[in-house]
Amino acid sequence: MSERIFIDSDVILDVALARQPFVHASQIVLTLCEKG
């Protein structure tokens, strides 16, 4: 049971880290669109 929680938190961490640059990039794209 504790192993599963470990794996789940690892996956959540991976997803959060993987999503961060994407969110940052989409914010940049939004600002560029607003300026354009």
C-alpha positions in Angstrom: 0.0 0.0 0.0 2.7 2.5 1.0 4.6 1.6 -2.2 1.6 2.6 -4.3 1.4 6.0 -2.5 5.1 6.4 -3.3 4.5 5.7 -7.0 1.5 8.1 -7.1 3.4 11.0 -5.5 6.3 10.4 -7.9 3.9 10.5 -10.9 2.2 13.6 -9.6 5.7 15.3 -9.1 6.7 14.3 -12.7 3.5 15.7 -14.1 3.8 18.9 -12.2 7.4 19.4 -13.3 6.6 18.4 -16.9 3.6 20.8 -17.0 5.5 23.8 -15.5 7.5 24.8 -18.6 4.4 24.3 -20.7 2.4 26.7 -18.5 5.3 29.2 -18.7 5.4 28.9 -22.5 1.7 29.3 -22.9 1.8 32.5 -20.7 4.6 33.8 -23.0 2.4 33.0 -26.1 -0.6 34.8 -24.5 1.5 37.9 -23.9 2.8 37.9 -27.4 -0.8 37.5 -28.8 -2.0 40.4 -26.6 0.9 42.6 -27.9 0.4 41.6 -31.5 
